[in-house]
Amino acid sequence: MPNQPDLQSLVEDFTNKLTLLMRRAALEEVHAKLSLAIGDVSAPKRRAQPTGRGTGKRGRPGKFTPEQLEKHGASIVALLKKTPGARSEQLSAAMKMDAATLRIPLKALIKARKIKVKGQKRGTTYFAR
């Protein structure tokens, strides 16, 4: 076990390094804020953090706004009234939408009990209620 003076010097060294690190971080933060306020172009640009749904950009399937879900749902129900018993491949071709993206509004319509489902897997057919 290190003796008392060695331990104390290690603690002081750690404390000094930590203090310097905190000061540097605070100074960099102040510099970044001032540079942005002044309009300095050399300041690093920070990317905005996404705030969740409705950010305007659609990434992977599943990111639909309620308005988009309503619009797609209405067109799916209209298609199913014209062609009852359609499969998801037929619906995706008619709506010009890939099958993965089409699953989201289909699941919402099933949950809302606006369409009926018969069959399993690729043999699943959809009917308007």
N, C-alpha and C positions, 0 to 999 in steps of 0.2 A: 504494500500500500504506500502511495506517495506520502511524503511527509507534509506537514502543514504549510511551509513556505512554497513548495512546488504546487500544491493544490490551489493556493491563493493566487499564484502567478498565472496558472491556467485559467482560473475564473476571471481574473482581470483582463487577460488577453482576449478571452471569448467576449466579455462585456464590451471591450473597446472595438472589436471587429463588428459586433452587432450594432453598436451605436453608429459607426461609420456607414454601415450598410443602410440603416434607417435614414440617416441624413441624406445619403446619396439618392435613395428612392424618393424622399420628400422633395429634394431639389429638382430631380428629373420631372416629377409631377407638376411642380410649380412652373418649370420651364415649358413643359408641354402646354399647360393652360395659358400661359402668357403668349406663347407663340401662336396659338390658335386665336387668341383675342386680338393680337396685333395683325395677324395674317401672314406670318412667316411661313414660307413654303418649305423650309427645311424641317419643320415639325413633323413627326410621324403621324400618319393618318390612322385613326382608330376605326375599326369596323363596327357598325351598329349591331347590337345583339338582336336577334329575332324575338318578336314579342308574342309569337304564337300564331293562331289562325288569323286569316284575313290580312296578312302582311302585303298582299298584292302579288306575290310570286308563288307559283305552285312548284313545289319540288317533286317529291315522290307521290305516287297515287295515295289518296286518302286525305289530302289537304284541300277540301272543298269548303267554300263559304256556304252558309245556309241558303243564300240566293241561288248559287250554282246547283246545289242539291235539289232545290225546288224546280229549277228549270229543266235539269236532266231528268228528274223524276216525272215531270209532266210529259216530256217527249217519250219516255219509255212507256208510260201508261197509254199514251195515244197510239204508239206502235203496236202494243199488245192488244188494243181494241181492234185494230185493223187485221193483225195476224196473230190470233190466239195460239198458244202452244209453241211460240218461238223459243229457240235456244239462245244462250248467251252469245255464241259466235254469230248468229244471224242478227241479233240486236246490235252487237258491236260493229258489224259491217254496215248496217243501216244507219247507225248514228255516227259512223266514221270515227270511232273511238276504240282504243285497244281494250282487250278483255279485262286486264288488271284494273284499269281506271273505271270500267263499267261496273265492276263488282261493288264498288262503294255505294252508288245510288241504288243498285239492286237490293243490297242488304238493308238500306234505309227504307225502301218501299216495302220489303217483306216485314220489317219490324213495325212499320206503320199500318200493316195489313191492307195495303192498297193493291197488292198483287198476290196471287197464289202460286205455289211451286209444286211441281210433281216430278218425281224421278230423283236420280242421284248422279253425281259427278257430271260427266259429259252428256248424259242423257237427261239432264234437268230441263224441264220446259216451264215456261212462265205464262201465266194467264192474268188478265186484268180482272179485278173484282167488280 
